[in-house]
Amino acid sequence: MILGALGTWTSLPGRVVHLRPTPEALAAAQAAPVDPGPPSFLQGDHLRAFAARRASGGTHRAWTGTATHLDGPFDGAALARALTRFVRRHEGLRTWFDVDPCADGGAPLRHLVPADAVGFTAEPVPALSPAPGLSWDEWVTGHLTATFDAACRPDSWAPFALGAVVTDDGFGLFWGCDHAFTDGGSQLMVLSEIEELYAAELAEPDAPPRGSSLSRPEPPPTAGSFLAHARAEHELAAATPADAPQIQAWSAAVTAHGGRLPQFALDLGLPPGETAPVKIRSATLLDAAGLARMDELAAEHGARFTGAVFAGIALTDTRLTGADAWFGVTVVGTRGPGFETAQGWLCNFAPVTFPVPDGGPASFAEVLPVADAAFRQARKVAEVPVHAALGVMLAGGVLDPASLGSPQLISYLDLRRFPGVGRPAYDNGLHFTGEGRTANASLWVNRDHERLYVVTQTPDTPAAQAAVDRYLAELRATFAAAVAVRDERLEATGAGPLG
């Protein structure tokens, strides 16, 4: 699995098939009763933003997706049954929202489709061919963008789309979903779980499907209910006092940094409140050999690899800004026991802050354990929903509301640790996001077996791209210097890089 832009997915030309809800399922969804439980906090923010964009006539492109390739025969009916089983299993994907109450400051209303009413059918999309002057890959990117723009919205069901591009010896599989119902972890698991269910539908009892690379799967564990997760989140926030350690940690970090949430380290050249179309950028930070050396460096200082990631970003940022302390906001997964394979938006945010000495490249080893300890503390802060802290800080005048618009976020994922690893759908997969508009350049740092790399959604303007060019060069240099310093030290002692 890699993370990147949708346009980097390559699919061989073939016939396109979409999986659509049956008429009976659509009728049941329209008549679905209101569920009394609240949306999660992040869902609520997303839904209010969607309602405002819908009212203004703007384009909603807050979806995210994944695509892959599978060998073997394509059976549309089996894939439809697999998708039916998948959606019945994940309660959060059986919901849609009435956002009309948001216009008057009210809460969106969740509708829950009964599990036994869910059903899908495979429908070929006829007469599809690239327009003159377009390559197949360019056409696929445009077709999927249009498909996801139309289907992946929270005010109707289904808020996701699954389809295939079928060739003689296999098929590309693509999935997109409105962000209200998914997150990065969900996207990294969705196609491998559908692949398991598809294999089960193809397979005879106790036998693998003939002529396919798909193996007979073990039944995946029962998924937790995202609706229950959302209820528990609100209950926890309501029970958290204003002087709780987690909220005080947020307040201390924000107060120490001028009452604002962090922004990108360099000026992206956009006036306050302005956005620009997204351009996805990616850069390799360490290759496999560099990863091995960084693992050893972290272990020498009693730190985890995550600490090395934050040390490298902090050293880069403070070198560019001249600050003597670093403040970042990280994305933290909230998949507790029973929710490991749940589909939904199971995330929280937490502050990571620590002093950074101006010691040149060799200071990486000094910063590493400090960064690791700061991230461990952030994990504890993330035990309480960030919205509880935001409410306290805004009410107390600690946080400038203007900095809420587009804060700098940092995510780190170890892609070797997801349950689909080793399955074709995961190993051949690409995770992408809708390319709307942005004012920032948040960092999505990822590790796999071959490299450490960063992906960022950046404003597609000359000034912003020049700033991102400079930043990525500095970030690469920070990580290269860190492992080079370790190599030099080992060679000086006669140990060698692997000794």
Salt bridges, closest charged atoms under 4 A:
ASP45 OD1 - ARG48 NH2 3.00
ASP45 OD2 - HIS387 NE2 2.65
ASP71 OD1 - HIS69 NE2 3.38
ASP100 OD1 - ARG54 NH2 2.67
GLU123 OE1 - ARG20 NE 3.02
ASP149 OD2 - ARG61 NH2 2.57
ASP155 OD2 - ARG54 NH1 2.95
ASP155 OD1 - ARG153 NE 2.68
ASP178 OD1 - HIS46 NE2 2.78
ASP178 OD2 - HIS60 NE2 2.58
ASP183 OD1 - ARG335 NH2 2.82
GLU193 OE2 - ARG89 NH1 2.61
GLU193 OE2 - HIS90 NE2 3.00
GLU195 OE1 - ARG423 NE 3.40
GLU201 OE1 - ARG81 NE 2.80
GLU201 OE2 - ARG85 NH1 3.09
GLU204 OE2 - ARG210 NH1 2.79
ASP295 OD2 - ARG447 NH2 2.69
GLU296 OE1 - ARG486 NH1 2.84
GLU300 OE2 - ARG486 NH2 2.53
GLU300 OE1 - ARG489 NH2 2.95
ASP372 OD1 - ARG304 NE 3.49
ASP372 OD2 - ARG376 NE 2.84
ASP400 OD2 - ARG260 NH1 2.74
ASP414 OD2 - ARG416 NH2 2.70
ASP414 OD2 - ARG417 NE 2.98
ASP469 OD1 - ARG281 NH2 2.70
GLU474 OE1 - ARG319 NH2 2.99
ASP487 OD2 - ARG293 NE 3.00
